[in-house]
Amino acid sequence: MILFCAVDGQLSTGKSVMKNLFKRNKLLAIVSLMFLLAVGSELFARFVIGAGDPILIMDHPAIGYMARPSQSGTQLHNHYFYNSYGMRSEEFPANKPDSNEIRVLLIGDSIIAGGVHTDQGELASEIIKSKLSAITGRPVVVANISCGGWAPKNQLEYIRHFGTFDADIAVWVMSSHDYSDYVPNVSFAGNSTSFPSSKPLCASTELLGRAGIISAAALDTTGKRLDYDECVKLNHNCFKQMTALLRSKNVDLMLVQHLTISELINGPDQGFLEIAGWAEENNVEKFDFSSLLKDDNGAVNSFYRDDIHINASGQLLYADAILDLILSHIN
């Protein structure tokens, strides 16, 4: 009886040890699998997708927000570089070191900023700089003054704050929505996945945030927006003030009107016509791309990456057209 109980106790103890060992191994296997998945997801997000190095944004008391100055990186396998003025352009002094130098201000929003979807070398501003220098044999600076989501007020305040950099020509790229566009005076930097103020700890979490899987707090713009008529009046005044400011500095202003795919197919929105009217009121030369971008068996789509933003082919098309405008003014 005593021997049986002893043997039974040993068997029970052995089973308990085996059971605990199995549980520990199972937990270890689960933890190991989760670790491998996390590492695999991070490697995939960083090296296959190319995430983890977004363009950083900062708030500005006058401009609202802008790209953080003096930053460079590679996001989605596209290189970006911002100079000390927060322009997506090469570094250059505020004033011309050579009177023979040609300086162009290219002013706009995400259309010409390109974002992380466009490599630095594929930007219209970079192509214009290279081709204009080759054609004229003169040193050229093309200042890409733009940021995703900017409205006319942001662009005007940038010029007011930083100046015109001894520019000869300014090309202002405006879309139909700029007629009534307005950015509320709130802090954007770091408060939205579209406006990061610091590098993410993990590339994979950045992707989850941009996909909406990890939600961020929504920006509170309650009570800070203007109604439609107020926005239109504000932007009309911005256009007049920008025109007057540039002319006071002897900068020749040209307006380039950007159209969405929908507008190219169905006709321009009312904002397009109103902006064209502003240009006529202020005697500003204007140009739009409807003559170059026609819906011919999907040809329009080949220049866009979505309904409004142009891709590398669109940037090249814009560069060549704007280059012709610039040459007509300096010759």
N, C-alpha and C positions, 0 to 999 in steps of 0.2 A: 504493500500500500504506500509506504513512504517512498520507495523507489519510483513507483508510477507517478506520484504527485510531483517528484523532483523532475522526472522526464517531461511531464506535461508542462511544468513551469518553464523549463528550458525552451520547449517548443513555442510556448506563448510569447516568451521574451524574444525569441528569434523572429517570429512573425511580426512582432511590434517593431523590431529594428528594421526588418526588410520593408515594412510599410512606411516607416518614417524616411528611410533611405529613398524609397520610390517617390515619396512626396517631394523630398528635397531635390531629387534629380529632375522631376517634372517641373518644379518651380524654376530651377536653374535653366532648363531647356526653354521655358517660356520667356524668361528674362533675356536669355541669349538671343532668342529669335527676335524679340522686340528691339534689342540693341542692334542686331544686324539689319533689321528693317529701317531703323532710324538712320543708321550710317548709310545704308543703300539709298534711302530717300534723299539724304543730304548730298551725297555724291552725284545722284541723278540731277537734282535741282541745280547744283552749282556748276557741274561740268558738262552735262548734256543740255539742259535748258539754258544755263548761263546766268542764273539768278544770283542774288546775294550782294550785288554792288550797284544799287540804284543811284540815280541822280538826286542829290540832296537839296532840299529847299529850306530857305530861311525867311522869317517874317521881316518886314521892313516898315518903319513908321510912316513913310511917305508913299512908297510904291505899293504896299500891301504885303506882297511876298515876291520872292525872286529865287533864281538858282543860287546856291551858295558859291561865292567867288573862290577861285583857285582850287578847283577839284578836277580830278580825272579818274577814269576807271573804265571797266568793260562790263556791260550788262546785256544779257541776251546775245552775247558774242559780238556786240557792237560797241566800238570805242567812243568815248565822249571826253571832251576837254572844255573846261570853263576858265576864262582868264580872271584877273583880279577885279574886273568890273561886273562879274557875273554873266558875261556874254559867252555863248558857245562859239568862241573864236580864239585865234592865236593871241598871245600877249603883245601889246603895243603901247607906246607912250600916249598920254592924253592929247598931246599936240604934235603936229607933223614935224619930224626932224628934217624933212626935205620938201621944199615947195613943189617939187615935181611929183610927189606922191598923190595918188588918187585915193580918196576915202569915201566909202559908201556905208550908210546906215541902212540895214535891212531890219525893219521893225514889224513885229507881229506876235502871234501866239504859237500854239503847238504845230501849226502848219509848217512854219519855217524852223521851229525849234527841233522838230524831228523826233524828240524823245529818245527813249532807249531802243526804239524800233529802227532807228536810222543810224548808221555808222557815221562818224565825224567826216570822213572823206566823201560821203555820198550826199552831204547837205548842199543845197543850192548855193548857200553863202560861200562854201569852200570851192565849189566848181567855178563860180563867178570870179572869185579872187584869182584862181589859177589861170583861167582863160583870159581875163582882162589884162593881167600882167603880161601874158604871152603876146597878146595882140598889140598892146600899146608900148611894150618895152619899158614900162614905168613901174615903180614899186606900188603895190596895191594893198589896202586894208579894207576888208568887208566885215563890219561889226554886226554880228548876229544878235540883235536885241530882241529877245523873245522868251516866253515861258508858257508852258501849257496852262490854259484856262484864263490867261490875261484878257482883260477887256480894254477898250481904248483909254480909260482913265489910268490904268496901271502903266500903259505904254507912255502916255504923256508924262506921268509923274517920274518915270525913269529918266526921260530926257531932261526934265526940269532938275532932277537931282544930280545926274552925272554930267550933263552938258551934251554938246554936239560933236566933240572930239575933232574939231577942225574939218568936219565932213564937207564934201562937195555936193553930194547927192544923198537923198533919203528916199528909200522905196518902202512904202507902207502897205503891207499885205493885210487886207481886211476881208472877212467873210460876211455873208448876209446877216448872220446873227449878231454881229457887232453893232448893228443899228440899235438894238435894245439890250445889249449885254451889260451886266454890272456884277462886280465882285464885292460882296459885303465886307465891311471892315471887321473881320474876325481873324483869329490866329489859325492859319492853315498848316504851318510847319509842324509835322509830327502828329497832327490830329486827323490824318487821313492816310490810307494806304497809297494814295496818289501823290501825297506831299510828304515823303519821309524826311526827317531832320537828322537821322543818324543811320548808320549801317545796321542791318538786321543781324541778330546773333546767329541765326541759321537761315540759309537760303530756302530751305524747305518750308519754314514757317512764313517766310515772305510770300511764297507762292500760295500757301493756304489762305493768307490774309487777302491777297489780290483776287483769289477765287471766291472770296466771301465765306469760306468755310470757318475761318477764324474771324469773327466780326469785330470791327472797331467802333468806338463811340461815334455817332453821327455828329457833324458840326452843327452847333446851335446858331442859326441865323435869324431866329425869331425877333421881329421888331427891328431888324437891321437891313432889310431889303427895301428897295424903292419900287413903286408901282411902275407900270409900263410907260406911261407918259413921262414920268420923272426920269426914267432910264434913257428914253429917246432924247429928251432935252439935254441931259448930262452929256451924252455922247456927241450930240450936235455941237455943243460948246467945246468939247474936247477936240473935235476935228478943227474947229476954227482956231482954237488956242495953239494946237500943234502946228498948224499952217503958219500962223503969225510968228511963233517962236522960231521955227526953222528959217523962215524968210528973214527974220531979224539977224540971224547968224549967216546969211547968204548961202543957205543950204537949199538946193533945188529939190522940191518934193514931187514925187510921183506916186499915184495910187494904183495898186494892183488889186483887183477884185477876184477873190477866190470863190469858186462855185463847188457845191457838193455834186455827187453823181446824180442825185435826185433832181437837182436844179438843171443840170446839163441835159437830162432826159425830158423833164416836164416843164422847164422854163424857170427863170429866176424867181426867188421869193421877193416879197415886197421890200424887205430890208436892202436887197441888192439895188433896187431902183432908187430907194431913198438915199443910200450912200453915194450913188452916182450923182444924185441931185446935189448933195453937199459939195462934191468935188466941183461941179459946174458953178455953184454959188461962190466958191472960193478960188475959182480959176486954177484948179489943180488938174494936171494931165492925168488921165486914167486909162487903164488897160485891163481887160478881162480875158480869160482863157477859153471862152466859149468858142472862139474861132479856131482854137487849136485842139480842143477836146470835144470831139463829136462822138455820139453813141453809134458806132459802126460795128455791129456784130460783136459787142463786148469790148471794143477797143478802149473805151473810157475806163473800164474796170482795171485794165492793165497798168494804169497810172495811180491807182488808189489802193490802200490797204483796208479801208472801210469807207463808209459813205462820205466822209469829210477829209480824212487824212491821206496825203499823198505818200507813195512809197519811193524807193530809190529812182525808179523810172520817172515818176512825177517830179522829183527834185531836179533831175537832169533837164526835163522839159521846162520847168520854171526857170532854171539857171540860164538856159539859152535865150529864152524870151526876155528875161530881165536884163541880160547882158546886152541884147540889141537896144533896149530902152536906154541903158546907161551910155552906150556908144553914141547914140543919137544926140545925147546931151553934151558929151565932152568933145565931140568932133566939130 
